[in-house]
Amino acid sequence: MTNPRFITSVTNAAQKDVPQMPWARGTRRATMIARRKTAAETRQSA
């Protein structure tokens, strides 16, 4: 039932790809958080 080729490809992809850690995102993440915060404050004042 299980497709060994699929499992092999998923395993290989998981070993190659290293996800970014939250602390490594830097300015891009800080910009996103600031934008969300501003949007939330705007909604509360309206």
N, C-alpha and C positions, 0 to 999 in steps of 0.2 A: 504493500500500500504506500509506503513512504518512498519518495523519489530521492535516491542517494545523491544524484547530481545537484539537486536543489539544495540539499543540506550542506554539501561540500561548498557550493558557491556562497551560501549564507555564512558559513564558518570562515571562509577566506575573507569575505568582505568585513566581517566583524574584527578580524585580526588586523586588517589594513587601516581601517578608519578609526581615528582617535577622536572622540567627541571633545568639543571645546568645553572647558570648565568655566563656570560662571565668573570666577575671578580673572580669567584670561581675556574676557571680552572687552574690558576697559571702557573706552569712551562711547562706543556704540551702545552698550548697555546703559550707561549713565544717561545718555541722551534719551533713550526710550523711557526710562523711569521718570525723568524730568517732564517729558511730554505727557505721560499718564497722570502725573501729579497735577500738572497745570489743567488738564482736561477735567479732572475730578473737582478741583477748586472752582472752575468755571461752572460746572453743573450745580454745585452746592450754592453758589451765590445767585443763581438764576431763579 
